[in-house]
């Protein structure tokens, strides 16, 4: 059997690019999780804001919001770092290899 080397060359990706794509996917998932949770918290706070603060749940709401912001910020950082890692090789990187 003969192998089609042209096709194998097209499909060949290095580990750095694969890690970059994985980071992008994880970043998008993290942003979605943080955004959905933040939306739920804001809707709950809007509907029951006075009731929750009367019983002292204001600090828990703030902590939950901060956790959502961390998910969103970490997701954005993963997307940018993954895009940096997944880019095509430049001429200088090919010359070094």
VMD Tcl script that builds the backbone (N, CA, C; Angstrom):
set m [mol new atoms 291]
animate dup $m
set s [atomselect $m all]
$s set {name element resname resid chain x y z} {
  {N N UNK 1 A 0.844 -1.189 0.000}
  {CA C UNK 1 A 0.000 0.000 0.000}
  {C C UNK 1 A 0.878 1.238 0.000}
  {N N UNK 2 A 0.455 2.202 -0.735}
  {CA C UNK 2 A 1.196 3.454 -0.796}
  {C C UNK 2 A 0.478 4.506 0.029}
  {N N UNK 3 A 1.261 5.318 0.694}
  {CA C UNK 3 A 0.712 6.399 1.510}
  {C C UNK 3 A 0.741 7.689 0.696}
  {N N UNK 4 A -0.303 8.459 0.796}
  {CA C UNK 4 A -0.368 9.734 0.118}
  {C C UNK 4 A 0.345 10.771 0.990}
  {N N UNK 5 A 1.625 11.030 0.699}
  {CA C UNK 5 A 2.433 11.917 1.529}
  {C C UNK 5 A 1.992 13.371 1.434}
  {N N UNK 6 A 1.410 13.771 0.317}
  {CA C UNK 6 A 0.929 15.148 0.202}
  {C C UNK 6 A -0.199 15.407 1.188}
  {N N UNK 7 A -1.116 14.456 1.313}
  {CA C UNK 7 A -2.211 14.606 2.261}
  {C C UNK 7 A -1.689 14.575 3.697}
  {N N UNK 8 A -0.728 13.717 3.970}
  {CA C UNK 8 A -0.156 13.649 5.321}
  {C C UNK 8 A 0.537 14.955 5.673}
  {N N UNK 9 A 1.150 15.626 4.728}
  {CA C UNK 9 A 1.793 16.909 4.987}
  {C C UNK 9 A 0.797 18.012 5.283}
  {N N UNK 10 A -0.368 17.954 4.649}
  {CA C UNK 10 A -1.395 18.955 4.884}
  {C C UNK 10 A -2.002 18.779 6.280}
  {N N UNK 11 A -2.208 17.541 6.692}
  {CA C UNK 11 A -2.844 17.260 7.968}
  {C C UNK 11 A -1.881 17.326 9.147}
  {N N UNK 12 A -0.605 17.444 8.874}
  {CA C UNK 12 A 0.387 17.432 9.939}
  {C C UNK 12 A 0.343 18.745 10.721}
  {N N UNK 13 A 0.156 18.639 12.017}
  {CA C UNK 13 A 0.163 19.804 12.900}
  {C C UNK 13 A 1.145 19.517 14.020}
  {N N UNK 14 A 1.827 20.545 14.457}
  {CA C UNK 14 A 2.729 20.304 15.566}
  {C C UNK 14 A 1.978 20.418 16.889}
  {N N UNK 15 A 2.630 20.030 17.950}
  {CA C UNK 15 A 2.004 19.981 19.266}
  {C C UNK 15 A 1.593 21.374 19.726}
  {N N UNK 16 A 2.389 22.369 19.391}
  {CA C UNK 16 A 2.084 23.744 19.796}
  {C C UNK 16 A 0.749 24.207 19.217}
  {N N UNK 17 A 0.485 23.884 17.975}
  {CA C UNK 17 A -0.774 24.277 17.350}
  {C C UNK 17 A -1.956 23.528 17.949}
  {N N UNK 18 A -1.773 22.266 18.272}
  {CA C UNK 18 A -2.848 21.487 18.873}
  {C C UNK 18 A -3.185 22.032 20.260}
  {N N UNK 19 A -2.158 22.354 21.049}
  {CA C UNK 19 A -2.389 22.950 22.365}
  {C C UNK 19 A -3.100 24.294 22.222}
  {N N UNK 20 A -2.742 25.062 21.217}
  {CA C UNK 20 A -3.404 26.342 20.969}
  {C C UNK 20 A -4.880 26.178 20.670}
  {N N UNK 21 A -5.219 25.201 19.856}
  {CA C UNK 21 A -6.623 24.961 19.529}
  {C C UNK 21 A -7.390 24.505 20.766}
  {N N UNK 22 A -6.765 23.649 21.579}
  {CA C UNK 22 A -7.410 23.198 22.820}
  {C C UNK 22 A -7.637 24.384 23.756}
  {N N UNK 23 A -6.664 25.290 23.856}
  {CA C UNK 23 A -6.830 26.475 24.701}
  {C C UNK 23 A -7.966 27.371 24.210}
  {N N UNK 24 A -8.091 27.509 22.912}
  {CA C UNK 24 A -9.177 28.319 22.361}
  {C C UNK 24 A -10.526 27.715 22.729}
  {N N UNK 25 A -10.657 26.405 22.576}
  {CA C UNK 25 A -11.923 25.738 22.894}
  {C C UNK 25 A -12.238 25.868 24.381}
  {N N UNK 26 A -11.244 25.627 25.239}
  {CA C UNK 26 A -11.461 25.759 26.679}
  {C C UNK 26 A -11.786 27.197 27.062}
  {N N UNK 27 A -11.177 28.160 26.385}
  {CA C UNK 27 A -11.461 29.562 26.651}
  {C C UNK 27 A -12.888 29.932 26.308}
  {N N UNK 28 A -13.371 29.445 25.189}
  {CA C UNK 28 A -14.758 29.726 24.790}
  {C C UNK 28 A -15.724 29.095 25.792}
  {N N UNK 29 A -15.434 27.879 26.220}
  {CA C UNK 29 A -16.291 27.218 27.216}
  {C C UNK 29 A -16.283 27.998 28.522}
  {N N UNK 30 A -15.118 28.470 28.945}
  {CA C UNK 30 A -15.019 29.228 30.191}
  {C C UNK 30 A -15.789 30.539 30.114}
  {N N UNK 31 A -15.696 31.236 28.996}
  {CA C UNK 31 A -16.443 32.486 28.829}
  {C C UNK 31 A -17.951 32.214 28.840}
  {N N UNK 32 A -18.377 31.148 28.194}
  {CA C UNK 32 A -19.802 30.810 28.178}
  {C C UNK 32 A -20.310 30.464 29.573}
  {N N UNK 33 A -19.542 29.680 30.319}
  {CA C UNK 33 A -19.955 29.314 31.678}
  {C C UNK 33 A -20.045 30.560 32.555}
  {N N UNK 34 A -19.028 31.400 32.501}
  {CA C UNK 34 A -19.047 32.624 33.298}
  {C C UNK 34 A -20.173 33.556 32.912}
  {N N UNK 35 A -20.434 33.689 31.627}
  {CA C UNK 35 A -21.495 34.578 31.168}
  {C C UNK 35 A -22.879 34.092 31.542}
  {N N UNK 36 A -23.115 32.798 31.409}
  {CA C UNK 36 A -24.428 32.247 31.762}
  {C C UNK 36 A -24.660 32.366 33.263}
  {N N UNK 37 A -23.647 32.026 34.064}
  {CA C UNK 37 A -23.796 32.132 35.515}
  {C C UNK 37 A -23.999 33.577 35.951}
  {N N UNK 38 A -23.263 34.498 35.342}
  {CA C UNK 38 A -23.416 35.904 35.684}
  {C C UNK 38 A -24.812 36.407 35.320}
  {N N UNK 39 A -25.311 35.966 34.179}
  {CA C UNK 39 A -26.666 36.357 33.787}
  {C C UNK 39 A -27.693 35.839 34.787}
  {N N UNK 40 A -27.533 34.595 35.239}
  {CA C UNK 40 A -28.458 34.044 36.225}
  {C C UNK 40 A -28.396 34.823 37.536}
  {N N UNK 41 A -27.198 35.181 37.951}
  {CA C UNK 41 A -27.041 35.937 39.199}
  {C C UNK 41 A -27.687 37.314 39.082}
  {N N UNK 42 A -27.465 37.977 37.965}
  {CA C UNK 42 A -28.039 39.315 37.785}
  {C C UNK 42 A -29.560 39.270 37.715}
  {N N UNK 43 A -30.107 38.245 37.065}
  {CA C UNK 43 A -31.567 38.110 37.003}
  {C C UNK 43 A -32.147 37.850 38.393}
  {N N UNK 44 A -31.481 36.999 39.165}
  {CA C UNK 44 A -31.943 36.724 40.524}
  {C C UNK 44 A -31.851 37.964 41.394}
  {N N UNK 45 A -30.757 38.687 41.241}
  {CA C UNK 45 A -30.566 39.902 42.026}
  {C C UNK 45 A -31.610 40.964 41.666}
  {N N UNK 46 A -31.944 41.031 40.384}
  {CA C UNK 46 A -32.945 42.010 39.961}
  {C C UNK 46 A -34.324 41.645 40.517}
  {N N UNK 47 A -34.643 40.355 40.508}
  {CA C UNK 47 A -35.966 39.926 40.955}
  {C C UNK 47 A -36.106 39.961 42.476}
  {N N UNK 48 A -35.022 39.596 43.180}
  {CA C UNK 48 A -35.126 39.453 44.627}
  {C C UNK 48 A -34.054 40.241 45.359}
  {N N UNK 49 A -33.611 41.349 44.807}
  {CA C UNK 49 A -32.491 42.097 45.371}
  {C C UNK 49 A -32.707 42.566 46.793}
  {N N UNK 50 A -33.816 43.220 47.060}
  {CA C UNK 50 A -34.073 43.731 48.409}
  {C C UNK 50 A -34.254 42.598 49.405}
  {N N UNK 51 A -34.901 41.530 48.967}
  {CA C UNK 51 A -35.135 40.390 49.845}
  {C C UNK 51 A -33.810 39.729 50.234}
  {N N UNK 52 A -32.895 39.572 49.257}
  {CA C UNK 52 A -31.620 38.911 49.536}
  {C C UNK 52 A -30.721 39.766 50.419}
  {N N UNK 53 A -30.690 41.059 50.194}
  {CA C UNK 53 A -29.842 41.909 51.029}
  {C C UNK 53 A -30.397 42.049 52.436}
  {N N UNK 54 A -31.716 41.925 52.601}
  {CA C UNK 54 A -32.309 42.007 53.936}
  {C C UNK 54 A -31.883 40.833 54.806}
  {N N UNK 55 A -31.627 39.703 54.187}
  {CA C UNK 55 A -31.201 38.522 54.937}
  {C C UNK 55 A -29.689 38.342 54.926}
  {N N UNK 56 A -28.961 39.324 54.475}
  {CA C UNK 56 A -27.502 39.283 54.528}
  {C C UNK 56 A -26.840 38.429 53.475}
  {N N UNK 57 A -27.480 38.238 52.343}
  {CA C UNK 57 A -26.905 37.429 51.272}
  {C C UNK 57 A -26.154 38.282 50.261}
  {N N UNK 58 A -25.929 39.546 50.580}
  {CA C UNK 58 A -25.238 40.440 49.646}
  {C C UNK 58 A -23.812 40.039 49.388}
  {N N UNK 59 A -23.104 39.566 50.419}
  {CA C UNK 59 A -21.703 39.184 50.219}
  {C C UNK 59 A -21.589 37.913 49.385}
  {N N UNK 60 A -22.537 36.986 49.526}
  {CA C UNK 60 A -22.510 35.777 48.707}
  {C C UNK 60 A -22.758 36.103 47.241}
  {N N UNK 61 A -23.633 37.061 47.000}
  {CA C UNK 61 A -23.901 37.474 45.623}
  {C C UNK 61 A -22.658 38.125 45.023}
  {N N UNK 62 A -21.995 38.952 45.805}
  {CA C UNK 62 A -20.765 39.595 45.326}
  {C C UNK 62 A -19.685 38.559 45.054}
  {N N UNK 63 A -19.555 37.572 45.937}
  {CA C UNK 63 A -18.570 36.511 45.714}
  {C C UNK 63 A -18.883 35.714 44.449}
  {N N UNK 64 A -20.150 35.421 44.224}
  {CA C UNK 64 A -20.539 34.680 43.032}
  {C C UNK 64 A -20.279 35.495 41.763}
  {N N UNK 65 A -20.531 36.806 41.818}
  {CA C UNK 65 A -20.233 37.668 40.669}
  {C C UNK 65 A -18.741 37.683 40.380}
  {N N UNK 66 A -17.930 37.802 41.440}
  {CA C UNK 66 A -16.479 37.821 41.248}
  {C C UNK 66 A -15.985 36.516 40.638}
  {N N UNK 67 A -16.575 35.403 41.040}
  {CA C UNK 67 A -16.195 34.119 40.457}
  {C C UNK 67 A -16.523 34.080 38.966}
  {N N UNK 68 A -17.668 34.632 38.596}
  {CA C UNK 68 A -18.042 34.678 37.182}
  {C C UNK 68 A -17.089 35.567 36.390}
  {N N UNK 69 A -16.693 36.697 36.980}
  {CA C UNK 69 A -15.734 37.576 36.304}
  {C C UNK 69 A -14.394 36.882 36.109}
  {N N UNK 70 A -13.996 36.059 37.070}
  {CA C UNK 70 A -12.740 35.309 36.938}
  {C C UNK 70 A -12.839 34.312 35.793}
  {N N UNK 71 A -13.977 33.604 35.688}
  {CA C UNK 71 A -14.175 32.676 34.577}
  {C C UNK 71 A -14.083 33.404 33.239}
  {N N UNK 72 A -14.710 34.558 33.144}
  {CA C UNK 72 A -14.706 35.308 31.889}
  {C C UNK 72 A -13.305 35.800 31.554}
  {N N UNK 73 A -12.600 36.362 32.542}
  {CA C UNK 73 A -11.248 36.871 32.290}
  {C C UNK 73 A -10.283 35.737 31.936}
  {N N UNK 74 A -10.395 34.621 32.635}
  {CA C UNK 74 A -9.528 33.483 32.319}
  {C C UNK 74 A -9.832 32.928 30.933}
  {N N UNK 75 A -11.104 32.922 30.561}
  {CA C UNK 75 A -11.474 32.444 29.232}
  {C C UNK 75 A -10.925 33.324 28.130}
  {N N UNK 76 A -10.990 34.629 28.326}
  {CA C UNK 76 A -10.441 35.554 27.329}
  {C C UNK 76 A -8.925 35.379 27.225}
  {N N UNK 77 A -8.267 35.208 28.361}
  {CA C UNK 77 A -6.814 34.992 28.340}
  {C C UNK 77 A -6.465 33.691 27.624}
  {N N UNK 78 A -7.257 32.648 27.845}
  {CA C UNK 78 A -6.994 31.376 27.155}
  {C C UNK 78 A -7.222 31.507 25.654}
  {N N UNK 79 A -8.225 32.268 25.250}
  {CA C UNK 79 A -8.485 32.447 23.822}
  {C C UNK 79 A -7.315 33.168 23.152}
  {N N UNK 80 A -6.829 34.244 23.776}
  {CA C UNK 80 A -5.714 34.978 23.173}
  {C C UNK 80 A -4.435 34.154 23.153}
  {N N UNK 81 A -4.132 33.454 24.241}
  {CA C UNK 81 A -2.912 32.645 24.252}
  {C C UNK 81 A -3.031 31.471 23.289}
  {N N UNK 82 A -4.223 30.892 23.174}
  {CA C UNK 82 A -4.419 29.808 22.213}
  {C C UNK 82 A -4.293 30.281 20.782}
  {N N UNK 83 A -4.800 31.479 20.501}
  {CA C UNK 83 A -4.662 32.028 19.150}
  {C C UNK 83 A -3.201 32.300 18.828}
  {N N UNK 84 A -2.455 32.756 19.820}
  {CA C UNK 84 A -1.019 32.995 19.614}
  {C C UNK 84 A -0.287 31.689 19.337}
  {N N UNK 85 A -0.652 30.634 20.047}
  {CA C UNK 85 A 0.027 29.353 19.865}
  {C C UNK 85 A -0.412 28.626 18.595}
  {N N UNK 86 A -1.637 28.822 18.162}
  {CA C UNK 86 A -2.179 28.070 17.033}
  {C C UNK 86 A -1.875 28.707 15.680}
  {N N UNK 87 A -1.259 29.874 15.691}
  {CA C UNK 87 A -1.006 30.536 14.407}
  {C C UNK 87 A -0.038 29.720 13.565}
  {N N UNK 88 A -0.027 29.995 12.300}
  {CA C UNK 88 A 0.863 29.280 11.380}
  {C C UNK 88 A 2.307 29.665 11.667}
  {N N UNK 89 A 3.214 28.769 11.329}
  {CA C UNK 89 A 4.634 29.032 11.536}
  {C C UNK 89 A 5.113 30.144 10.610}
  {N N UNK 90 A 5.921 31.045 11.151}
  {CA C UNK 90 A 6.506 32.096 10.340}
  {C C UNK 90 A 7.802 31.591 9.716}
  {N N UNK 91 A 8.384 32.397 8.869}
  {CA C UNK 91 A 9.621 32.001 8.194}
  {C C UNK 91 A 10.762 31.809 9.190}
  {N N UNK 92 A 10.826 32.620 10.232}
  {CA C UNK 92 A 11.918 32.464 11.205}
  {C C UNK 92 A 11.769 31.176 12.003}
  {N N UNK 93 A 10.537 30.785 12.339}
  {CA C UNK 93 A 10.339 29.539 13.065}
  {C C UNK 93 A 10.676 28.349 12.171}
  {N N UNK 94 A 10.376 28.451 10.871}
  {CA C UNK 94 A 10.712 27.360 9.969}
  {C C UNK 94 A 12.215 27.260 9.776}
  {N N UNK 95 A 12.906 28.384 9.792}
  {CA C UNK 95 A 14.355 28.357 9.617}
  {C C UNK 95 A 15.035 27.746 10.838}
  {N N UNK 96 A 14.458 27.960 12.023}
  {CA C UNK 96 A 15.035 27.396 13.240}
  {C C UNK 96 A 14.842 25.896 13.330}
  {N N UNK 97 A 13.814 25.371 12.693}
  {CA C UNK 97 A 13.491 23.938 12.822}
  {C C UNK 97 A 14.421 23.054 12.046}
}
mol reanalyze $m
mol bondsrecalc $m
mol representation Tube
mol addrep $m
